[in-house]
Amino acid sequence: MEHGSEAGSDGLHTTPRSAVRRRFDQFAAEVARFGAVGTAGLLVNLLVFNLVRSTTDLPVVRAGVTATVVAICTNYIGFRYFTYRDRDKSGRTKELTLFLLFSAVGLVIENGVLYAATYGFGLDSPLQSNVFKFVGIGVATLFRFWSYRTWVFRTLPAREAVASAESFLEPIPEGRTIPEGRNQRQRVG
């Protein structure tokens, strides 16, 4: 039997699998980048939380909210310029508004867990507060991941993504300068 006929029968199965594999790999990379930014945000959140708790007289939930707000600010920068740097950048005002809206919901989820533990169950030692702050961050992170990738940092529509990628392949006429972002090797013509 010829190798070509085997490839033809396998081709039907490997093409969809490779497309599925490529999507899975892209998703895994996105989760890893989200996790890296999230880990930095977690550290900022817990550091600010413990710093505020130990240096001020703010109640535990207010200290938690303060820490969450600081982490939200640092996370936006990480998400926009690292995790979702390849996503649509055309509507920054809308993006920031949605980010703040979904972050506020995450803030309520995160600090709602802390509130329930502190005022509902009386668990307010520093260790208990940190444990429930961490649990709240974990629950809110699931919501944030879904909402940020679905509503805030949207993928470019396929036509725009292709047009953007193809623009780097267009020849540069003689006498014109190379547009910013293109190097000498990309110059065609």
JOURGI-V811371 format. One record per residue. N is the residue number from 1. PSI is psi in whole degrees, 0 to 359 (NA if undefined). NEAR is the number of other ideal C-beta (glycine too) atoms within 12 Angstrom. Layout:
n: (N,N)
psi: (PSI,PSI)
near: (NEAR,NEAR)
//
This chain:
n: (1,2,3,4,5,6,7,8,9,10,11,12,13,14,15,16,17,18,19,20,21,22,23,24,25,26,27,28,29,30,31,32,33,34,35,36,37,38,39,40,41,42,43,44,45,46,47,48,49,50,51,52,53,54,55,56,57,58,59,60,61,62,63,64,65,66,67,68,69,70,71,72,73,74,75,76,77,78,79,80,81,82,83,84,85,86,87,88,89,90,91,92,93,94,95,96,97,98,99,100,101,102,103,104,105,106,107,108,109,110,111,112,113,114,115,116,117,118,119,120,121,122,123,124,125,126,127,128,129,130,131,132,133,134,135,136,137,138,139,140,141,142,143,144,145,146,147,148,149,150,151,152,153,154,155,156,157,158,159,160,161,162,163,164,165,166,167,168,169,170,171,172,173,174,175,176,177,178,179,180,181,182,183,184,185,186,187,188,189)
psi: (141,152,325,322,328,319,326,317,324,332,326,330,329,328,307,323,318,325,318,317,319,316,320,316,319,318,317,319,320,316,320,316,319,318,322,313,319,322,317,317,322,314,317,314,308,323,311,319,310,326,314,318,322,340,352,174,17,142,158,319,323,322,321,317,316,313,320,318,317,317,323,317,315,326,323,315,314,318,315,317,359,294,311,35,336,3,169,129,13,329,69,322,314,317,312,321,312,320,313,321,309,329,324,320,317,322,317,316,308,310,346,321,316,319,313,317,317,308,336,323,358,23,91,23,161,318,313,319,318,321,313,331,315,315,316,319,318,314,315,329,321,315,314,317,311,311,321,314,334,319,326,300,75,150,153,142,150,317,316,321,317,315,319,317,320,334,336,345,352,140,151,118,150,143,349,153,161,126,152,139,352,144,177,323,334,352,126,142,NA)
near: (8,8,10,10,10,13,14,14,14,15,15,12,14,16,15,13,14,15,13,14,14,15,15,14,14,17,17,14,19,27,21,17,28,31,23,19,33,32,23,25,39,32,23,27,41,31,22,29,40,24,18,27,30,16,12,16,10,18,19,35,31,20,34,42,30,29,39,40,27,26,39,36,24,27,42,31,20,29,38,25,17,26,32,31,18,22,30,22,21,14,17,16,11,17,25,21,16,26,34,24,20,31,36,22,26,37,34,24,28,40,38,27,34,41,27,25,28,29,18,14,16,13,22,25,15,18,14,21,34,29,22,34,43,26,25,39,37,23,25,37,32,21,26,43,31,20,26,39,26,16,26,35,39,23,20,20,13,10,10,18,16,13,14,20,14,12,17,19,15,18,15,20,12,10,7,13,11,20,14,7,9,18,11,9,9,17,18,16,12)
//
